[in-house]
Amino acid sequence: MSIANSSPPGNCKFAIPKKGRLFDKVNEMLKGAGITYRREARLDVAICVGLPITLVFLPASDIAKYVGEGNIDIGVTGIDIVEESMVEVDRVMDLGFGKCKLCVQAQVSKNITNVADLAGCRIVTSFPDTTRKYFKQFDDAKGVETKVKFVSGSVEAACGLGLADAVVDLVETGTTMRAAGLEVVSEILETEAILISNPNSEHKDIVEKIRRRLEGYITATKFVMVTYNVHIDLLQKAIAITPGKRSPTVTSLDDGHFKSVSSLVAKKDVNEKMDELHDLGATDILVLQLTNTRM
């Protein structure tokens, strides 16, 4: 009899964010990669269908620590969380979403342009260890100690309330920062969602399978397959337009004067490429959507 919120012996444990926009993105990615699961209501553990994987739903801020300490084999979190957790993990792959920057921010009215001027001041942040590590260089140079205070949310309000001289927080679009009357003084690091694993995991084969599936899905979201027919005299010019990820596939047709070409094209470029092919003289130009790939 299985115990609620437990993992079957021998399963690879895979942690993903339990809620929010990050959960939505990861869930979409898992579905596209064929990693499906059944999750019972109110449980933070789910067994994957057809794979020896147990999904564990955790706060994103806890995932790096669980993976680093070996309680979880693999997980999705941010570079900022890995840095703050100060654990040793393998960075398996970058996932390309959740991009933002961890920045030192101060009130616009203070006109602080040199971050070193904040050494020894009061800093409020949700990233205390990263902040102390960053300010150490300035503290040592000035012989002072920056006073770093942890808060779990609403960091941007600290300066306006007189609780801090500056804050360290994530900046994506900057809308919240500007609304609070703050501006970036210095950038500490760039972050995005990444796939991490424990260096000593006993499930390296499953970790690699997960990586391969996610990579295949991500590639499918970035590319389409373009196919067209072109006269042999124009073949090399057409291939120059659509060289593919490695090289295009060229197939002979019954009409010996023409070839059929299939090539991967980045989604963002596809309309321009179709126009160029049409102007060159290619015909029967089709765009096929991809659902998954293995490269």
N, C-alpha and C positions, 0 to 999 in steps of 0.2 A: 504493500500500500504506500503510495507516494505521499510525502508531506508537503503541505502548501508552502509556496515560496522557496522550494528547494530545487536542486538540479540533479538529474539522474547521474549516477556514478559514471565517469568516463566521458561526459559531455564537455565540450569546450564552452566556457562561459564568456559571453559577449555582452558588454555593458553599453547601453545607449541612453541618451538623455530622456528623462521620463515625461517631460512636458515642454511646451513652448514651441517657438519657431524652429529651434534646432531639432526637436523631436519630429516635427512635421517633415523637415528636409531629409532626416535620416530614414524615417519610415518609408518615404517615397523611394529613396535610394535602395533600401532593402527589398521592397516589392519589385522594383525594376531589375534587381539582381537575382530574383528568384529565391530570396530568403524569406519565406513566409512562416507565419506562426499563429498559434491559437493562444490568446491571453484571456484568462478568466477575470471577471470583474473584481476590482480592488486588489489584485495581486500584482506584484512587481517582478514576477518571473514568468516567462513563457517558453514553451518548448517549440523549436522549429520543426517544420514538417519535412520529413525525409532527410534531415541532416542532424548529426550528433552535436547540436548547438543549443545552448540554453541562453536566451536573452534575459538580461537583468536590467531593469529600468531604474536608473539612479539619477540624482541631481548631477548636472554636468560638472559642477565644481568638485564632486567627490570621485569622479571616474578615474582620473589620473592616479590618485593615491591608491585606489583599489587595485588598479592594474600594476602599479609599481611595487606594491607589497605582495603581489602574487595571488590575491584572492580572486582576481578576474584575469582571464587570459588575454583578452583583446577588448578595445573600447573606442568610442568616438567622443572626443572632447576638443577643446581649443588649445592652441599653443600657449596662450596666456595661463591656462589652468595647469598645464604641465610645468611651466616655469614656476608658478606659485607653489605647487605641491612639492617641488624639489625632490622628485623621485627619478629613478633611472628606468626609462622605458625605451623601446624601439619605436622610432617614427616610421611606420609602415608605408603610409602614403598620405599626401595632401588631398583633401576632398573638394576644394575649390569653392566652398561657400562659407558663410559666417565671417567674411573678411572685415576686419576693423583694426584699429590701432589703440594701444595702451599709451596714454599720454599724460604728462603733467599739465594741469590746467590751472589758471589763475584768473582773477577778475580783470576784465578789460580795463576797468577804471584804475587799476594799480599800475598798468603799463610795464609789466615785468617781461623783459626780453631775454634775460640770461638766467637759465635754470639754477646756476650756481648761487644766485642771490637768495634762493629759497632754502639753502642749507642752514640748518639750525631752527627752521621755522616749523609750524604745525601743518602736517599733511594728513588728510583724511582719505581713506581708500578701502576698497574691498580686496586689495592685493598688498597686504602689509609686508610680506617677505620680499617680494619683487621690488617694492618701493624702497625698503631699507637697503637692499643690495645695490640699487641704482644710485641712491643718494650717498652711499658710503664714500665714493670717490670725492665728492664735494665736501663731505664732513671731514674727511682726513686732511684735505687741503686747507681747510679753514680752522680745524681744531674744535669743531662743534659737533653736536648730535641732533639730527633732525628728529622731531617728535612725530612718530607715525601712529595714527589711531585707526583701528579697524571699525568699519561699519558695513552692514550687509546690504544696504540699499539706500537710494536717494542721496548718493554721494554728492551730486552736483549742488545740493542745497546747503552744504556745510559752510562754504565761504560767505554766502549771503546771511546766514544765521550767526556769523562771527565765531564759528567753531573751528575754522581752519584758515590758514593763509593761502593754501592751494589744495588741490585734490589730484589724485591719480585715478583715472577712470578710462573706460573704453569709449572710443569715438568711432561711430560708423558714418553717419551723414553730417553730424555736428549740430543738428537741429536742437536737441536737448541742451547741449553745451551753450549754444548761443542764447537760447531762451533764458538760461540761468545767468547770463551776463559774463560767461567765461570764455577764454580763448586758450589755444594750445601754446604752451611755453616750450615744451620739448617732447619728442616722441621717444618712448622707451622701447617698444617693440611692435612689430606687425604680427597679427594673429589671424588664424582661420581654423576651421574644423579640420582635424586630422584623425587618421586611424592609428592607434598605438597598440603595442602588445608588450607583454612581459618578456624580457630577454630569456627567462628560464622556463617558459611555458612548455608543457609536455604535448601541446597540440599544434606544433609548427605546421603540420600538413593542413590542418583545418584553417589556421591563420592565413596560409598561402592561398587556400581555396577562396576564402572570403575576400582577400585582396584582389585576386584574379577576377572574381565576379563583380566586385564593385568597380574595378578599373574598366571592365567590359561595358558596364552600364553607363559609366561616366563618359566613355568614348562615344557611345551611342547617342548621348544627349548633345554632343558637340558636333557630330558629323551626319551627313546624309550621303546616300549613294546616288550618283548621277550617271545615267546611262544614255548613250546616244549613238547614232550611226554617222559615219563620216567617210568621204572619199579618200582613197589611199594616198592621193597627192597632198591631202591636207592633214594626214594623220599626225605627223610630227608637230605641226603647229597646234593641233587640238590637244595633244598630250602635254604640250607646254602650258596650256591653259589649265588642264586638270591633271597634274602630275601624281595625285593621290598621296596617301600617307607614306607609302613606300614606292609603289609604281602602279599604274592602272592595269586592268585586265583587258586585253585586246583579243577579240574573237572574229574569226572569218565568217562571212555571210555567203549565201548561195550566189549572190551577185559579187563576183570576184573583184569588182572595182571599189567595194565598200568594206569597211570594218565596223564592228560593234565595240564600243569602249565603255567600260564600267570603272568608275573612280570615286574614291571618298573625297568629299569636299566639305570644308567647314561650313556649318549652317549660316554663319554670319556673312559668308562670301557667295552663297549659292546663286542668288539672283544675278549678281554681277557676272559670275561665270557662265550662267545660261545665256545672258545677253552676248557675251563674247563668242560663245560657241555658235549661236544663231548667226551672228554677223560674219563668222568665218565660213559658214555654209553647212554646219552640222544639222542633222535632222532627227526627228523622233526623240527629242530630248526629254527625258523623264527624271523625276526626283523621287527616290524611294526612302521612306523613313526607316530608321533602324530602331529595334527594340533592345538589342544587346549585341555584344561583339566579343571576340577573343582575338587579340592581335599577337 
